[in-house]
């Protein structure tokens, strides 16, 4: 029995190493996609804030012109 375990140990360790590498790769890919989506969300949020501010300024300018 020990001879069989010793004979197949390199193959078993290779399979385990491959599974760990695959799991690491999949998690890294998921994390990268999550980070890219988060960056895109932050960019859109900043654009929305800028546009709201610009819209408020234009409304104030329009109201000021209408008062005159």
N, CA, C and O atoms as a DFTB+ gen file, in Angstrom:
272 C
 N C O
     1  1       0.827      -1.204       0.000
     2  2       0.000       0.000       0.000
     3  2       0.862       1.255       0.000
     4  3       0.573       2.211      -0.720
     5  1       1.921       1.255       0.805
     6  2       2.803       2.409       0.850
     7  2       3.484       2.644      -0.488
     8  3       3.709       3.788      -0.885
     9  1       3.809       1.573      -1.174
    10  2       4.474       1.707      -2.467
    11  2       3.546       2.400      -3.480
    12  3       3.999       3.193      -4.305
    13  1       2.273       2.097      -3.406
    14  2       1.309       2.714      -4.314
    15  2       1.193       4.206      -4.016
    16  3       1.188       5.027      -4.933
    17  1       1.099       4.556      -2.729
    18  2       1.012       5.965      -2.342
    19  2       2.254       6.738      -2.779
    20  3       2.153       7.855      -3.284
    21  1       3.394       6.149      -2.584
    22  2       4.649       6.801      -2.972
    23  2       4.727       6.930      -4.495
    24  3       5.215       7.936      -5.009
    25  1       4.257       5.934      -5.197
    26  2       4.319       5.962      -6.659
    27  2       3.401       7.043      -7.238
    28  3       3.748       7.683      -8.231
    29  1       2.239       7.248      -6.627
    30  2       1.276       8.218      -7.162
    31  2       1.341       9.594      -6.499
    32  3       0.611      10.501      -6.899
    33  1       2.184       9.761      -5.512
    34  2       2.284      11.034      -4.794
    35  2       2.602      12.214      -5.726
    36  3       1.972      13.262      -5.584
    37  1       3.541      12.097      -6.667
    38  2       3.810      13.247      -7.547
    39  2       2.603      13.633      -8.403
    40  3       2.368      14.815      -8.655
    41  1       1.848      12.643      -8.845
    42  2       0.679      12.929      -9.673
    43  2      -0.428      13.589      -8.855
    44  3      -1.092      14.517      -9.317
    45  1      -0.612      13.098      -7.646
    46  2      -1.623      13.674      -6.767
    47  2      -1.260      15.117      -6.424
    48  3      -2.118      16.000      -6.439
    49  1       0.006      15.350      -6.118
    50  2       0.425      16.713      -5.785
    51  2       0.296      17.636      -7.000
    52  3      -0.022      18.816      -6.846
    53  1       0.533      17.124      -8.179
    54  2       0.371      17.914      -9.401
    55  2      -1.096      18.298      -9.601
    56  3      -1.397      19.439      -9.950
    57  1      -1.988      17.365      -9.386
    58  2      -3.421      17.632      -9.533
    59  2      -3.883      18.653      -8.492
    60  3      -4.625      19.578      -8.821
    61  1      -3.454      18.493      -7.255
    62  2      -3.831      19.443      -6.201
    63  2      -3.284      20.827      -6.512
    64  3      -3.988      21.824      -6.352
    65  1      -2.038      20.894      -6.953
    66  2      -1.438      22.181      -7.325
    67  2      -2.181      22.842      -8.470
    68  3      -2.370      24.059      -8.466
    69  1      -2.603      22.062      -9.445
    70  2      -3.356      22.599     -10.579
    71  2      -4.712      23.134     -10.124
    72  3      -5.154      24.185     -10.588
    73  1      -5.368      22.418      -9.222
    74  2      -6.672      22.878      -8.708
    75  2      -6.529      24.180      -7.918
    76  3      -7.364      25.076      -8.042
    77  1      -5.483      24.286      -7.113
    78  2      -5.244      25.521      -6.358
    79  2      -4.937      26.672      -7.313
    80  3      -5.426      27.785      -7.124
    81  1      -4.140      26.408      -8.322
    82  2      -3.824      27.450      -9.312
    83  2      -5.069      27.899     -10.056
    84  3      -5.261      29.094     -10.278
    85  1      -5.905      26.967     -10.440
    86  2      -7.144      27.296     -11.132
    87  2      -8.057      28.144     -10.246
    88  3      -8.618      29.141     -10.700
    89  1      -8.201      27.748      -8.990
    90  2      -9.043      28.508      -8.060
    91  2      -8.498      29.914      -7.857
    92  3      -9.270      30.870      -7.790
    93  1      -7.191      30.053      -7.759
    94  2      -6.559      31.365      -7.605
    95  2      -6.797      32.219      -8.839
    96  3      -7.101      33.406      -8.722
    97  1      -6.662      31.628     -10.018
    98  2      -6.877      32.363     -11.266
    99  2      -8.316      32.853     -11.373
   100  3      -8.554      34.007     -11.731
   101  1      -9.269      31.992     -11.066
   102  2     -10.690      32.358     -11.157
   103  2     -11.007      33.487     -10.179
   104  3     -11.715      34.430     -10.533
   105  1     -10.496      33.401      -8.967
   106  2     -10.744      34.444      -7.957
   107  2     -10.093      35.763      -8.379
   108  3     -10.682      36.829      -8.200
   109  1      -8.899      35.697      -8.929
   110  2      -8.209      36.904      -9.390
   111  2      -8.992      37.575     -10.516
   112  3      -9.127      38.798     -10.541
   113  1      -9.501      36.779     -11.436
   114  2     -10.287      37.310     -12.545
   115  2     -11.574      37.961     -12.030
   116  3     -11.963      39.028     -12.505
   117  1     -12.232      37.321     -11.058
   118  2     -13.452      37.875     -10.479
   119  2     -13.157      39.190      -9.762
   120  3     -13.919      40.150      -9.877
   121  1     -12.055      39.230      -9.027
   122  2     -11.671      40.432      -8.276
   123  2     -11.356      41.570      -9.239
   124  3     -11.739      42.712      -8.987
   125  1     -10.666      41.278     -10.334
   126  2     -10.333      42.300     -11.314
   127  2     -11.604      42.869     -11.934
   128  3     -11.726      44.084     -12.092
   129  1     -12.542      42.011     -12.281
   130  2     -13.797      42.469     -12.869
   131  2     -14.563      43.323     -11.854
   132  3     -15.152      44.341     -12.218
   133  1     -14.557      42.916     -10.605
   134  2     -15.236      43.683      -9.562
   135  2     -14.603      45.065      -9.415
   136  3     -15.311      46.065      -9.296
   137  1     -13.267      45.121      -9.424
   138  2     -12.573      46.403      -9.296
   139  2     -12.869      47.313     -10.482
   140  3     -13.048      48.518     -10.309
   141  1     -12.921      46.745     -11.687
   142  2     -13.226      47.546     -12.871
   143  2     -14.646      48.107     -12.801
   144  3     -14.874      49.264     -13.155
   145  1     -15.594      47.297     -12.351
   146  2     -16.967      47.765     -12.221
   147  2     -17.078      48.848     -11.147
   148  3     -17.825      49.812     -11.308
   149  1     -16.341      48.687     -10.064
   150  2     -16.355      49.680      -9.002
   151  2     -15.760      51.002      -9.498
   152  3     -16.286      52.070      -9.186
   153  1     -14.681      50.936     -10.258
   154  2     -14.088      52.144     -10.832
   155  2     -15.057      52.834     -11.787
   156  3     -15.165      54.060     -11.790
   157  1     -15.757      52.048     -12.592
   158  2     -16.735      52.611     -13.516
   159  2     -17.876      53.273     -12.750
   160  3     -18.343      54.347     -13.130
   161  1     -18.320      52.638     -11.678
   162  2     -19.377      53.217     -10.837
   163  2     -18.914      54.549     -10.243
   164  3     -19.672      55.519     -10.242
   165  1     -17.685      54.608      -9.741
   166  2     -17.158      55.852      -9.176
   167  2     -17.084      56.951     -10.231
   168  3     -17.383      58.110      -9.945
   169  1     -16.688      56.590     -11.449
   170  2     -16.592      57.568     -12.531
   171  2     -17.980      58.111     -12.896
   172  3     -18.148      59.314     -13.094
   173  1     -18.950      57.233     -12.981
   174  2     -20.315      57.654     -13.311
   175  2     -20.892      58.517     -12.194
   176  3     -21.579      59.504     -12.458
   177  1     -20.616      58.147     -10.961
   178  2     -21.105      58.928      -9.822
   179  2     -20.502      60.335      -9.846
   180  3     -21.206      61.312      -9.593
   181  1     -19.212      60.443     -10.147
   182  2     -18.563      61.753     -10.218
   183  2     -19.162      62.586     -11.352
   184  3     -19.388      63.784     -11.183
   185  1     -19.422      61.968     -12.502
   186  2     -20.035      62.682     -13.619
   187  2     -21.438      63.160     -13.256
   188  3     -21.815      64.283     -13.591
   189  1     -22.208      62.321     -12.578
   190  2     -23.558      62.709     -12.163
   191  2     -23.515      63.881     -11.187
   192  3     -24.318      64.808     -11.293
   193  1     -22.584      63.845     -10.241
   194  2     -22.451      64.953      -9.291
   195  2     -22.086      66.247     -10.010
   196  3     -22.627      67.310      -9.704
   197  1     -21.162      66.150     -10.970
   198  2     -20.755      67.329     -11.731
   199  2     -21.932      67.879     -12.539
   200  3     -22.143      69.091     -12.586
   201  1     -22.687      66.999     -13.165
   202  2     -23.827      67.441     -13.965
   203  2     -24.933      68.039     -13.096
   204  3     -25.584      68.999     -13.509
   205  1     -25.153      67.499     -11.923
   206  2     -26.155      68.074     -11.009
   207  2     -25.755      69.478     -10.580
   208  3     -26.578      70.393     -10.536
   209  1     -24.477      69.626     -10.268
   210  2     -23.973      70.948      -9.863
   211  2     -24.119      71.944     -11.014
   212  3     -24.572      73.072     -10.817
   213  1     -23.737      71.521     -12.202
   214  2     -23.864      72.383     -13.377
   215  2     -25.330      72.725     -13.640
   216  3     -25.649      73.859     -13.996
   217  1     -26.215      71.756     -13.468
   218  2     -27.642      71.974     -13.666
   219  2     -28.178      72.992     -12.652
   220  3     -28.959      73.874     -13.012
   221  1     -27.763      72.871     -11.396
   222  2     -28.193      73.826     -10.372
   223  2     -27.710      75.241     -10.690
   224  3     -28.445      76.212     -10.508
   225  1     -26.486      75.345     -11.160
   226  2     -25.951      76.670     -11.514
   227  2     -26.730      77.279     -12.679
   228  3     -27.023      78.475     -12.681
   229  1     -27.058      76.454     -13.660
   230  2     -27.821      76.955     -14.804
   231  2     -29.235      77.354     -14.398
   232  3     -29.772      78.337     -14.910
   233  1     -29.840      76.604     -13.487
   234  2     -31.173      76.962     -12.990
   235  2     -31.135      78.300     -12.260
   236  3     -32.016      79.140     -12.445
   237  1     -30.111      78.495     -11.431
   238  2     -29.973      79.765     -10.711
   239  2     -29.771      80.908     -11.689
   240  3     -30.348      81.982     -11.520
   241  1     -28.960      80.687     -12.703
   242  2     -28.722      81.714     -13.720
   243  2     -30.023      82.041     -14.465
   244  3     -30.310      83.210     -14.723
   245  1     -30.794      81.032     -14.805
   246  2     -32.058      81.224     -15.507
   247  2     -33.065      81.963     -14.616
   248  3     -33.767      82.860     -15.081
   249  1     -33.130      81.587     -13.349
   250  2     -34.025      82.265     -12.424
   251  2     -33.608      83.730     -12.255
   252  3     -34.457      84.616     -12.159
   253  1     -32.325      83.969     -12.222
   254  2     -31.839      85.341     -12.082
   255  2     -32.221      86.164     -13.296
   256  3     -32.597      87.327     -13.154
   257  1     -32.136      85.588     -14.487
   258  2     -32.527      86.305     -15.720
   259  2     -34.031      86.560     -15.740
   260  3     -34.475      87.614     -16.196
   261  1     -34.813      85.610     -15.252
   262  2     -36.266      85.773     -15.236
   263  2     -36.718      86.838     -14.236
   264  3     -37.750      87.477     -14.442
   265  1     -35.957      87.035     -13.156
   266  2     -36.289      88.057     -12.179
   267  2     -36.069      89.458     -12.747
   268  3     -36.775      90.397     -12.379
   269  1     -35.107      89.597     -13.626
   270  2     -34.797      90.921     -14.196
   271  2     -35.764      91.334     -15.228
   272  3     -35.635      92.419     -15.796
